[in-house]
Every structure is written in structure tokens, then in C-alpha cells.
Amino acid sequence: MTRRGLLFVLSSPSGAGKSTLSKMLLAADGAISLSVSATTRPPRPGEVDGKDYHFVSVERFEAMVDNGDFFEWAHVFGNRYGTPRLAVEALLAQGSDVLFDIDWQGAQQLHHAAGADVARVFILPPSIAELEHRLRARGTDSDAVITARMERARAEISHWSEYDYVLINADVEACFAQVRTVLNAERLRLARQLGMTEFTRGLMG
Amino acid sequence: MTRRGLLFVLSSPSGAGKSTLSKMLLAADGAISLSVSATTRPPRPGEVDGKDYHFVSVERFEAMVDNGDFFEWAHVFGNRYGTPRLAVEALLAQGSDVLFDIDWQGAQQLHHAAGADVARVFILPPSIAELEHRLRARGTDSDAVITARMERARAEISHWSEYDYVLINADVEACFAQVRTVLNAERLRLARQLGMTEFTRGLMG
């Protein structure tokens, strides 16, 4: 028996640091790999197909849904997002943990599908005002877009209590250390230690 | 609303390093305090009343049981051990986390009494042979005493799957780092973060 892989979920409202923290984690920790979602939304500048997302047509996405290819999928603001099942299973089979940079809908479905193998972390901004300040400081979005983003942020934050851990991202380095602490502790949970050594395998009888 | 304190349980068979790890943790982490158990067994050389244990008579212990003074208590190999309720509640009220250096019976009762506020860590030796080697290396015990200790160790180890985390103590510094990781991650759990900042207090409505 080999170690059971861990499904590690990071969610946050846009602007609270989830994507930055995910990239830092993937760079720092060789034992976890990103689950690349499929989406019907068009790529943003700089996004790479197969790395950031699998960009697919609506028709292709629907065929994958019909085929049972998704671990979880959801409509989010007019686009579809889904987690390809085979890719996750392949990573777990290699003994890798899997990182999910997904929203509350995905986290909820993943939790229902995989239960105790999922650890869910929600990243909060220090305050709503600070979140808005960060979005405005990017200088890329109009007032209308920022208003819409803040609405989405409030909706995302309303699901914070469905998570196992809650981190407050006031300082990205400090928050990143907390992300790593949570991941490393989750790796020490009983269910993930069962096959770790000859001794523990022996204890299982 | 203030932060909810955490009841942090370390259990292991004798010789697997629980007491060493407990002392290291209390020295390194100012936010956790030891729950000092009451016991009817006589002090061993070097043990200090009120620091290692509260040493009490059988009559006094029974009066405390009748009085409901214990969070949990148990008979262990002819002696009684119990966790005084008021002392734990006083530590929690001060905002401290509380460390319990107790056996599987105590851990089980504490879990039933305090549920989600308890995080239980079991320390395993690398193997049964290594545990016996460590007990013999102390050079203080006769063969008969070591045989009895090994019997007790096997009984304790049989309860390892009732814990939340399992650590293997092959190297005490590495195992200590894991103990700290688990404690720090448990502090980041949702239920313990509710009162942490003005923002999270606001989210609670």
C-alpha cells in the first residue's frame, strides 16, 4: 500500500492572493502538482493553454460533462470550469499531492466527491477595504469592473465558513508560510500515514 | 469573542519520546501550557509536585472524582490519573493552548468531552525492535521490567488509529519540527480563527 495523496484546495476572492500563493507553493514544494482546470472562457493575456487552463469550446466541454470526464464542474459568471478527472487520478497515482486553485463551488463539489482526502484552505484579505484598495492599485480595471469584482469577492467570501482552514493574507510571505504549515500538517494525518513505513504497514495487519 | 483555545494531546508508548517532545514544545512555544495531571502513584526521583504531577492520596483523588473535578480520569496499571478541570479551563480562559501528555484512555475521554477543540497526535517509534533497544539502552531496568514495559507499549500502540495525526520518531529534532507544524496548522483551523481579526468577527455577523 502506498501513501494516499492529498487534494489541497486554495480558494479566495480575486485579489486576496490565491494565485500568487499557488505559484509560490508549486515553485517551493516538489511533492504537489497543480490540477489544471478546463474552461470555456477565452485566455487572458499571458495565459498558456495546458498550463494555466485547458481552453476548450462549449461543445467540447459539454461532451466532457456527458462523458463523466470531470471530477467537478460549475458555471461561473457565464463560463464553465471543470476539473478533469483522469489528470487528477494520474497525479495521485504517481504519489503526488494535487493543488486546486478553485472557487467555493469547486471546493464544495470536490469535498463531496473526495471527502477526507480534501483539505480546504480559504484566504481572506485583511479587510474588504484593503481588497478594494488592491484591486484599484492594479490600475488595469475601470470602476465598473472593480464594482463587479467586489460583488464577486463578497459572494466568494460568504462561503468562507465551509473551509477547514482560514488564513488572513496581510503579508504574503507570512501567509505563504502558513499555507506550507497547513499542507505539511495535513500530510501527517493518520489516513495519509498508513502506508508510510514498514512499521505502520505492519500495524495495519 | 476571543480565540478558542486548543487542547493538544501527545500520546506514545513509553520510550517513543513523548515526554522529551512535550518538554521541547513547552520550552519553544510560549502560547501553550501543560495540563498537569493528578495521580495517586508515588513521585519518581526528580519529579516535582505541581509541575510534573499533582501527587494526591487515593482518598483525595476519589473525593475529586465525586466532586466532578476531573475533565477525564482513568485507572492505569493500578494507579489513578486525572485531568483537573478548573486548571484547564483557567488556561483556556487566558487564551492559552493546553498540552496533554496522556495515554490513549485520557485521549479518548478528552475527545469525547471536548470534541473539535482537541487535536490528537500519536508518536510511534520507528519499530518495535527500536523501542525495545531504547528501553534497554537506558540501563535502568531489569529484564522483567522491560518485558512489562514492552507489553504496555504494545497495548498503547494498539490505539494509534484513534488519533488525528501520527508521527514517527526516528529523529527527535525532525519529529519535534513535525509536532510544531501540526500545532501551528491546528491553530489556523476555521473554528479557531473566528475571533482573530475585526474582519473575521464582522463576517460572523
Interface residues (C-beta under 8 A of the other chain):
Chain A: F122 L124 P125 P126 S127 I128 I157 W160 S161 Y163 D164 Y165 V166 L167 I168 Q178 T181 V182 N184 A185 E186 L188 R189 L190 Q193 M196 T197 E198 F199 T200 L203
Chain B: F122 L124 P125 P126 S127 I128 I157 W160 S161 Y163 D164 Y165 V166 L167 I168 Q178 T181 V182 N184 A185 E186 L188 R189 L190 Q193 M196 T197 E198 F199 T200 L203
